[in-house]
Amino acid sequence: MMVPVRPEPDAIVGECFPNVQAKIVRDGGTIAYGWLIWEWPRVFIEAEHHAVWDAGGTFVDITPHVHNEPAVLFLPDPQRAYDYKGQKRLINVKRSLGQFKSVDAWIAASDTMQQAMEDNSVGNEIRMSRDLLKRLWENARMAQAQVLVDLAASTKVNDPCFCSSGKKFKKCCARLIDLNAR
């Protein structure tokens, strides 16, 4: 279902679970657990564990999002409650749309990094060596770069840019990507 986004003034980006709990304390209602569904066109679809505020059968996403979306696609899943005691997050579920082989490598590198961060987290604090974090980050970043190169190679100059800027590819990201890196 499409759920309107109406961020609370004190809500923090990426902290939907405590945001909704604070809203319930202030205004009543209940928490609805589920998944935000995101799509990177031609690349992958992703489900992010999330919670929204349930005001008596009306769902509202009170957590602000980086791109200020006015509404989000939310799939309720009451079986997937958040672990408040251990503060462990579920790793996002990602599936390639099958257009580029490089997407599978990027998903694997991203999942490995996310899992390592959760495995080494205590509450809201991550404790792992800088070297390990740097290596995992670099692997994910390089894998994502290959996806961007593949996207660029399959985008025509007058097509809309894959970054969703609304500009033509040639006037946007085309000049930033070296297709010889393939």
Secondary structure, DSSP 8 states (H G I E B T S, - for coil): -EEEB---TT--TT-HHHHHHHHHHHH--EEEEEEEEEEETTTEEEEEEEEEEESSS-EEB-S--TT--SEEEEEE-TT---BTTTTB----EEEE-SS-THHHHHHHHHHHHHHHHHHTEETTEE---HHHHHHHHHHHHHHHHHHHHHHHHTS-TTSB-TTSSSSBGGGTGGGG--GGG-
